[in-house]
Amino acid sequence: DKNRTMVDRDLNDIDNQLYEDLKILFFTLGIEIAPSINE
């Protein structure tokens, strides 16, 4: 049970990291796309 909890926690950390990376990615894309839309 202890090992399973550790694995679940690791997977949760990975999900959180992916979420943060995606937020940064979309934020960056938004900044790059916005000027094109304004023009």
C-alpha positions in Angstrom: 0.0 0.0 0.0 2.9 2.4 0.8 4.4 1.9 -2.6 1.1 2.4 -4.3 0.6 5.7 -2.5 4.1 6.9 -3.6 3.3 6.0 -7.2 0.0 7.8 -7.1 1.7 10.8 -5.6 4.4 10.8 -8.4 1.7 10.5 -11.1 -0.1 13.5 -9.5 3.1 15.5 -9.5 3.6 14.7 -13.2 0.0 15.7 -14.0 0.6 19.0 -12.1 3.8 19.6 -14.0 2.2 18.9 -17.4 -0.7 21.3 -16.5 1.8 24.0 -15.6 3.7 23.4 -18.8 0.5 23.6 -20.9 -0.5 26.8 -19.1 2.9 28.4 -20.0 2.6 27.0 -23.6 -0.8 28.5 -24.2 0.1 31.7 -22.5 3.2 32.0 -24.8 1.1 31.1 -27.9 -1.5 33.6 -26.9 1.0 36.4 -26.7 2.5 35.4 -30.1 -0.9 35.0 -31.8 -2.6 38.1 -30.3 -0.6 40.7 -32.4 -1.4 38.8 -35.6 -5.1 39.0 -34.8 -4.9 42.7 -34.0 -3.3 43.3 -37.4 
